[in-house]
Amino acid sequence: MPTSLHIALVTETWRPEINGVAMTLGRLTDGLRHLGHRFTLVRPRQHAADIPAAEANLREVLVAGCPIPGYRGLHFGLPAKARLLNAWREDRPDVIQVATEGPLGGSAIAAARQLNIPVVSEFHTNFHAYSRHYGCGWLEGLVTMHLRRLHNKSAVTLAPTFAVARELTAAGYRAVRVVSRGVDTALFNPQRRSMALRARWEVSEEQLVVTYIGRLAAEKNLPLVTQAFAAIRQRQPDARLLFVGDGPMRPHLERSDASYIFAGMRRGDDLAAHYASADLFLFPSLTETFGNVTLEALASGLGVLAYDCAAANELIRDGDNGRVVPGNHDDAFIAAALELARNPAMLTTLRERAQASVRHLDWGHISKQLADILHATVRSHHWQQHPDLMFRFSLD
């Protein structure tokens, strides 16, 4: 078996695009390349000037794409089976890693099956749940069926949490394994707190800054953020609400309250400073498979309040390093936010414990975990194709 794998990664999104999937894939790919593996990256062309990158242990194959409705500047990949068959016959991968489940991912699985290359697929996004928030709830059953059928054509489906893995298994997904998410604690940490940045927001050190960081879109349940903040502001009139990110709901939010602070999209050190310079992070989304922002907020030393699902379910010990409330209990979410705002001592305790609670989740460990699963998938496929070798090996 090869110790260094050639991995074909198929994804709709890739850096410098700002979203959890692109960030996660970039980190994991960097980690695997550091371990000596090489990649062929297959992704849709995002704009006319988009050209394949040339990096160590990574080459790109760009395919045709179409704009994704509601996601400005992001394209999904069109089917490209013939293109992939030619590329993979010329430079055959050991394993195909399908990160997104659109037409491109489906055609990649079809090509891999024709070439007899093992496939690992990833479950990153609750597309079936998203359909409810975009007026397409009637599609939920069809989307659910499509996702299950697609993932069950792969040897392994990767889930980001044990809770998601249990849900997928109960829904009929086969061979589900968990690969969690990591965080760069050198980037996201409380030392990034900036008094100059807070001064730009026109807040003092004593004022409470409540924040939501992420995509400003319907599926993120943002009305609950503004409702919880309204309850806080009734008791603390000088509290401020900070939105970091962009999306289709931004114009509505801007019109709804002139006092809200909108920082837009932020990256790198700038993003880390925005996290650490706030105080209380509200995350009421119920559509996440993980929610990288929860992990980044904890690493940044924020008081985090979220529903008890996705990353929060596995990372937050309620009342110890953050707060969680049962999903869809809006009143409980608002009450918990108000309690944290009214009790500075409790908020301080949670913030002091938050960073230490996720310090072990470094990307190097997560990348090694994924590498082990890919190696095991290649070995299993090899033995299935050559049972005579398995028999001779067992005799030896």
C-alpha positions in Angstrom: 0.0 0.0 0.0 1.3 3.5 -0.7 2.4 5.5 2.3 2.0 8.7 0.4 -1.5 9.0 -1.2 -2.6 10.8 -4.3 -5.9 12.3 -3.3 -8.4 13.8 -5.8 -10.4 16.4 -3.8 -13.7 17.5 -5.5 -15.3 20.6 -4.1 -17.6 23.4 -5.1 -15.8 25.9 -2.8 -12.2 26.7 -2.1 -10.1 29.5 -0.6 -10.1 32.5 -0.8 -13.9 32.0 -0.6 -15.0 32.6 3.0 -17.2 29.9 4.4 -16.8 27.0 6.8 -16.4 24.3 4.1 -13.6 26.2 2.2 -11.8 27.0 5.4 -12.0 23.4 6.7 -10.9 21.8 3.4 -8.0 24.3 3.1 -6.8 23.4 6.6 -7.1 19.7 6.2 -5.5 19.7 2.8 -2.6 21.8 4.1 -2.2 19.2 6.9 -2.2 16.2 4.6 0.3 17.9 2.2 2.5 18.5 5.2 2.3 14.7 5.9 3.5 14.1 2.4 0.3 13.4 0.5 -0.4 15.1 -2.8 -3.7 16.4 -4.3 -5.5 17.0 -7.5 -8.1 19.6 -6.7 -11.2 19.6 -8.8 -13.4 22.7 -8.5 -15.6 25.0 -10.6 -14.2 28.1 -12.2 -15.5 31.0 -10.1 -14.9 33.8 -12.6 -13.5 34.4 -16.0 -10.0 35.2 -14.8 -9.8 32.2 -12.5 -6.7 30.1 -13.3 -5.4 26.8 -11.8 -3.1 27.3 -8.8 0.4 26.0 -8.9 1.4 24.8 -5.4 3.6 22.1 -3.9 1.8 18.8 -3.9 -1.3 20.3 -5.4 -2.5 20.8 -8.9 -5.9 22.1 -9.9 -8.5 21.0 -12.5 -11.0 23.7 -13.2 -14.5 22.8 -14.6 -17.5 24.8 -15.7 -19.8 26.2 -13.1 -23.0 28.2 -12.6 -23.9 30.8 -10.0 -25.6 29.5 -6.8 -28.8 31.5 -6.1 -28.5 33.5 -2.9 -24.7 33.0 -2.7 -23.2 35.9 -4.6 -19.9 35.2 -6.2 -20.1 31.4 -5.6 -20.6 28.9 -8.4 -21.6 25.2 -8.3 -19.8 22.8 -10.6 -21.6 21.3 -13.6 -21.2 17.5 -14.3 -17.8 16.8 -15.7 -17.5 13.0 -15.9 -15.7 12.9 -19.2 -13.2 15.5 -18.1 -12.5 13.6 -14.9 -12.2 10.3 -16.6 -9.5 11.7 -18.9 -7.7 13.5 -16.0 -7.7 10.5 -13.7 -6.7 8.0 -16.4 -3.7 10.2 -17.1 -2.8 10.6 -13.4 -4.7 8.0 -11.4 -5.5 9.0 -7.8 -5.4 6.4 -5.0 -8.7 7.8 -3.5 -11.4 10.3 -4.5 -12.5 12.7 -1.7 -15.9 14.3 -2.6 -16.5 17.2 -0.3 -19.8 18.6 -1.8 -22.8 16.9 -3.1 -23.8 18.9 -6.2 -23.7 17.8 -9.8 -19.9 17.9 -10.0 -19.6 15.6 -6.9 -22.1 13.2 -8.4 -20.2 13.0 -11.7 -17.0 12.5 -9.8 -18.4 9.5 -8.0 -19.7 8.1 -11.3 -16.2 8.5 -12.8 -14.5 6.9 -9.8 -16.8 3.9 -9.9 -16.1 3.4 -13.7 -12.3 3.6 -13.0 -12.6 1.4 -9.8 -11.2 4.1 -7.5 -12.4 4.2 -3.9 -14.5 7.2 -2.8 -14.8 9.0 0.5 -17.6 11.6 0.7 -18.1 14.3 3.2 -21.3 15.6 4.8 -20.7 19.3 5.4 -24.1 21.1 4.9 -27.7 20.4 5.8 -29.0 21.2 2.4 -32.3 19.4 3.1 -32.9 21.8 6.1 -31.8 24.8 4.1 -34.7 24.2 1.6 -37.2 25.3 4.3 -35.6 28.7 4.6 -35.7 29.4 0.8 -39.3 28.7 0.1 -38.6 25.2 -1.1 -39.7 23.1 1.8 -41.5 20.7 -0.5 -38.1 19.7 -1.9 -36.8 18.5 1.5 -37.8 14.8 1.0 -36.3 14.7 -2.5 -33.0 16.4 -1.3 -32.8 13.9 1.6 -33.2 11.0 -0.7 -30.6 12.3 -3.2 -28.0 12.9 -0.5 -28.4 9.5 1.0 -28.2 7.8 -2.4 -25.1 9.8 -3.3 -23.2 9.2 -0.1 -24.0 5.5 -0.1 -22.2 5.1 -3.4 -19.0 6.0 -1.5 -17.0 3.7 0.7 -17.2 6.0 3.7 -19.2 9.1 4.6 -17.4 11.6 6.9 -19.5 13.5 9.5 -18.2 16.4 11.6 -19.7 15.3 14.9 -20.9 12.1 16.6 -24.5 13.6 16.7 -24.5 14.1 13.0 -23.1 10.6 12.5 -25.9 9.1 14.6 -28.5 11.0 12.6 -27.1 9.9 9.3 -26.8 6.3 10.4 -30.4 6.4 11.6 -31.4 7.9 8.2 -29.9 4.9 6.3 -26.4 6.2 5.5 -23.8 3.4 5.6 -20.2 3.4 6.9 -20.3 6.8 8.6 -17.1 8.0 10.3 -16.4 11.1 12.3 -13.7 13.7 11.5 -14.1 16.7 13.7 -13.0 20.3 13.0 -9.9 22.0 14.3 -9.0 25.6 15.2 -5.8 27.7 14.9 -5.3 28.7 18.5 -2.3 30.9 17.5 -4.8 32.9 15.4 -7.9 32.8 17.5 -7.2 33.7 21.1 -8.1 36.3 23.7 -4.8 38.1 23.2 -6.2 39.5 19.9 -8.5 41.8 21.8 -8.1 45.3 20.5 -9.0 48.5 22.4 -8.4 50.4 19.1 -11.0 48.3 17.4 -13.5 48.8 20.2 -12.9 52.5 19.9 -13.8 52.4 16.2 -17.1 50.8 17.3 -17.4 53.7 19.8 -17.7 51.4 22.8 -15.7 51.5 26.0 -14.1 48.5 27.7 -17.0 48.5 30.2 -19.7 48.3 27.5 -21.1 44.9 26.5 -20.5 44.0 22.8 -22.8 41.2 21.7 -21.8 39.6 18.4 -22.9 37.3 15.7 -20.2 36.1 13.2 -21.1 34.2 10.1 -23.3 34.4 7.0 -26.2 36.8 7.2 -28.8 34.6 5.7 -32.2 33.1 6.5 -31.0 29.7 7.5 -28.9 31.2 10.4 -32.0 32.2 12.4 -30.9 35.8 12.8 -34.2 37.2 14.1 -33.5 35.4 17.3 -30.2 37.3 17.6 -31.9 40.6 17.3 -34.7 39.5 19.7 -32.2 38.4 22.3 -30.2 41.6 21.9 -33.4 43.7 22.3 -34.0 42.0 25.7 -30.5 42.8 26.7 -30.7 46.4 25.6 -33.8 46.9 27.7 -31.6 46.3 30.8 -28.4 47.6 29.4 -29.1 50.5 27.0 -25.5 51.1 26.1 -24.9 47.5 24.9 -24.1 47.2 21.2 -24.7 44.4 18.6 -21.9 43.6 16.1 -22.5 41.6 12.9 -19.4 40.2 11.2 -20.0 38.7 7.8 -22.2 39.4 4.8 -25.2 37.9 3.0 -28.7 38.5 1.7 -30.2 39.6 5.0 -27.7 42.4 5.6 -29.9 45.2 4.0 -32.9 44.2 6.1 -30.8 44.2 9.3 -29.3 47.5 8.4 -32.8 49.0 8.0 -34.1 47.5 11.2 -31.8 49.3 13.6 -29.3 52.1 12.9 -27.3 51.3 16.1 -26.1 47.9 14.8 -22.5 47.7 13.8 -21.7 45.9 10.5 -18.1 44.9 10.0 -18.6 43.0 6.8 -16.4 40.1 5.7 -13.1 39.8 7.7 -10.1 37.5 7.3 -7.1 36.3 9.2 -5.7 38.5 11.9 -8.5 41.0 11.3 -11.2 38.4 11.8 -9.5 37.1 14.9 -9.4 40.7 16.4 -13.1 41.1 15.8 -13.9 37.8 17.6 -11.7 38.7 20.6 -12.8 42.3 20.9 -16.4 41.3 21.5 -17.8 39.8 24.7 -20.8 37.6 24.1 -21.3 35.5 21.0 -24.9 34.5 20.1 -25.3 31.6 17.6 -29.0 30.4 17.3 -28.5 28.4 14.0 -30.2 25.0 13.8 -29.0 24.1 10.3 -25.3 23.5 11.0 -23.5 20.2 10.7 -20.7 21.7 12.8 -20.4 25.5 13.0 -16.8 26.5 12.9 -17.6 29.9 14.3 -18.6 28.2 17.6 -15.1 26.7 17.9 -13.4 30.0 16.9 -15.5 32.0 19.4 -14.6 29.6 22.2 -10.9 29.8 21.2 -11.1 33.6 21.2 -12.4 33.6 24.8 -15.9 34.8 24.2 -19.0 33.9 26.3 -20.8 31.6 23.8 -24.5 30.9 23.8 -25.8 28.4 21.2 -28.5 25.8 20.7 -27.5 22.3 22.0 -26.6 20.9 18.6 -23.7 20.6 16.1 -20.4 21.8 17.5 -22.0 23.3 20.6 -23.4 19.9 21.7 -19.9 18.4 21.7 -17.7 21.4 22.8 -19.8 23.3 25.4 -20.4 22.1 28.9 -23.4 24.2 29.9 -22.5 26.6 32.6 -18.8 25.7 32.6 -17.2 27.0 29.3 -20.4 28.3 27.7 -24.2 28.0 27.6 -26.4 25.8 25.5 -30.2 25.5 25.5 -32.5 23.0 23.8 -33.1 23.5 20.1 -36.1 25.6 19.0 -36.6 27.0 22.5 -36.5 30.7 21.7 -37.6 31.8 25.1 -34.9 29.8 26.8 -32.3 31.2 24.4 -33.4 34.8 25.1 -33.5 34.1 28.8 -29.9 32.7 28.8 -28.6 35.7 26.8 -30.2 38.1 29.2 -28.8 36.2 32.2 -25.3 36.3 30.8 -25.6 40.1 30.1 -26.9 40.7 33.6 -24.3 38.6 35.4 -20.8 39.9 34.5 -19.2 37.4 37.0 -20.7 34.4 35.2 -19.8 35.8 31.8 -16.2 36.3 32.9 -16.0 32.8 34.2 -17.3 31.3 31.0 -14.9 33.4 29.0 -11.9 32.4 31.1 -12.6 28.7 30.6 -13.6 28.8 26.9 -10.2 29.0 25.4 -8.7 26.2 27.5 -11.6 23.9 26.6 -10.7 23.8 22.9 -6.9 24.1 23.1 -6.5 20.4 22.1 -8.3 20.7 18.8 -5.3 21.5 16.6 -5.5 21.0 12.9 -2.5 18.7 12.8 -4.3 16.1 14.9 -7.5 16.3 12.8 -5.4 16.0 9.5 -3.7 12.8 10.9 -7.2 11.4 11.7 -8.4 12.0 8.1 -5.2 10.5 6.7 -5.8 7.3 8.7 -9.3 7.0 7.3 -8.1 7.5 3.7 -5.4 4.9 4.1 -7.9 2.4 5.6 -10.3 3.0 2.7 -7.6 2.4 0.1 -6.4 -0.8 1.9 -10.0 -2.1 2.2 -10.6 -1.4 -1.5 -7.4 -3.2 -2.5 -8.2 -6.3 -0.5 -11.8 -6.4 -1.9 -10.3 -6.3 -5.4 -7.7 -8.9 -4.7 -9.1 -11.5 -2.2 -6.5 -14.0 -3.2 -3.8 -11.6 -1.7 -5.9 -11.4 1.5 -5.9 -15.2 1.6 -2.2 -15.6 1.0 -1.5 -12.8 3.6 -3.5 -14.6 6.2 -1.6 -17.8 5.6 1.7 -16.0 6.0 
